[in-house]
């Protein structure tokens, strides 16, 4: 389960980077369906992480990884909604990506 969570997480970070590039380079921004799919996959990754956490019960010092990831997904939910201007959505995706990358780095330490 941990390996799947790791590989899926890396693929999601890559997808989120693609979404940032798409959002910032196109006039209309990322299509609603792609945004929804990305957010949905991030939510699924959180659920897989929770299951992995319960099954594996890591050391207490590992608490920062899930905190970073949950914050990143919350930012993605709030800051990238289609009601926000495109510039705010780009900033939201960038912030979420940076936090996802930092959280992933914590996972490997």
Backbone torsions as a table, in degrees:
resi	resn	phi	psi	omega
1	UNK	NA	-39.0	-178.8
2	UNK	-63.9	-40.9	-179.6
3	UNK	-63.6	-42.5	178.8
4	UNK	-62.3	-44.1	179.2
5	UNK	-59.7	-41.0	-179.4
6	UNK	-66.2	-50.7	-177.9
7	UNK	-65.5	-44.8	179.0
8	UNK	-60.8	-38.9	178.9
9	UNK	-64.8	-42.4	178.8
10	UNK	-64.8	-41.5	177.4
11	UNK	-63.7	-37.4	178.3
12	UNK	-68.2	-36.8	176.1
13	UNK	-63.2	-42.4	177.4
14	UNK	-62.1	-42.4	177.6
15	UNK	-62.0	-42.9	179.7
16	UNK	-63.9	-34.7	176.4
17	UNK	-67.2	-40.7	175.8
18	UNK	-60.6	-41.6	179.7
19	UNK	-63.4	-40.4	177.2
20	UNK	-60.8	-46.9	-179.7
21	UNK	-61.7	-45.3	179.7
22	UNK	-62.6	-47.1	-178.3
23	UNK	-60.8	-40.1	-175.8
24	UNK	-83.7	-20.8	-175.6
25	UNK	-100.7	-15.8	179.8
26	UNK	-100.9	156.0	-177.3
27	UNK	-71.6	-36.8	-177.8
28	UNK	-92.5	-11.3	-177.3
29	UNK	87.3	-173.4	-177.5
30	UNK	-70.9	141.4	177.5
31	UNK	-61.1	147.7	-177.9
32	UNK	-55.6	-40.2	-178.3
33	UNK	-65.4	-39.4	179.3
34	UNK	-69.0	-40.1	176.4
35	UNK	-60.8	-46.8	-179.9
36	UNK	-62.3	-41.3	178.8
37	UNK	-64.9	-41.6	-179.8
38	UNK	-65.0	-45.8	178.4
39	UNK	-62.9	-43.3	178.7
40	UNK	-61.6	-41.2	178.1
41	UNK	-68.1	-35.0	174.8
42	UNK	-64.3	-40.7	176.4
43	UNK	-62.3	-42.7	177.8
44	UNK	-61.5	-40.5	178.6
45	UNK	-63.0	-37.5	175.9
46	UNK	-61.7	-45.0	179.1
47	UNK	-62.9	-42.4	177.3
48	UNK	-63.0	-39.5	177.4
49	UNK	-63.5	-39.6	178.0
50	UNK	-64.1	-44.4	177.7
51	UNK	-61.9	-43.4	178.4
52	UNK	-61.7	-41.2	178.9
53	UNK	-60.5	-45.4	-178.4
54	UNK	-66.6	-43.2	-177.1
55	UNK	-69.6	-40.7	-173.0
56	UNK	-93.0	-26.1	-176.7
57	UNK	44.0	77.6	-178.2
58	UNK	-72.1	172.0	178.1
59	UNK	-61.9	149.8	-176.9
60	UNK	-59.2	-27.0	-178.9
61	UNK	-71.6	-9.7	-179.1
62	UNK	-82.6	8.4	-174.3
63	UNK	-66.1	-23.4	-176.0
64	UNK	-69.4	-33.4	179.9
65	UNK	-58.9	-54.2	179.9
66	UNK	-65.3	-32.4	178.7
67	UNK	-64.2	-48.0	178.9
68	UNK	-59.3	-44.8	-176.1
69	UNK	-67.0	-42.6	179.0
70	UNK	-64.8	-41.9	177.3
71	UNK	-61.5	-43.0	179.6
72	UNK	-61.3	-43.1	-179.5
73	UNK	-69.0	-37.8	175.9
74	UNK	-62.5	-43.1	177.5
75	UNK	-62.1	-42.7	178.3
76	UNK	-60.8	-41.9	178.4
77	UNK	-62.6	-46.7	-172.1
78	UNK	-80.6	-47.0	-170.7
79	UNK	-83.6	-15.6	-174.5
80	UNK	-108.5	11.5	178.3
81	UNK	-61.2	146.4	-174.8
82	UNK	-66.9	-13.8	177.6
83	UNK	-74.2	-19.3	-179.9
84	UNK	-82.2	153.0	174.8
85	UNK	-61.9	153.5	-176.6
86	UNK	-57.4	-37.7	-179.7
87	UNK	-62.3	-39.6	177.6
88	UNK	-69.0	-35.9	177.5
89	UNK	-64.5	-41.7	178.2
90	UNK	-61.1	-46.4	179.0
91	UNK	-61.4	-42.2	178.2
92	UNK	-60.5	-45.0	178.5
93	UNK	-64.5	-40.6	-179.6
94	UNK	-64.2	-46.3	178.7
95	UNK	-60.9	-45.9	179.1
96	UNK	-60.4	-42.7	179.3
97	UNK	-62.6	-44.8	-179.9
98	UNK	-61.2	-44.1	-179.8
99	UNK	-68.1	-37.7	176.1
100	UNK	-61.4	-42.9	-179.9
101	UNK	-65.7	-44.0	177.2
102	UNK	-61.8	-41.3	177.5
103	UNK	-64.2	-37.3	178.0
104	UNK	-67.6	-38.1	177.3
105	UNK	-62.7	-39.2	177.3
106	UNK	-63.8	-30.4	-179.3
107	UNK	-65.9	-35.2	-177.0
108	UNK	-85.6	-7.0	178.4
109	UNK	-97.8	NA	NA
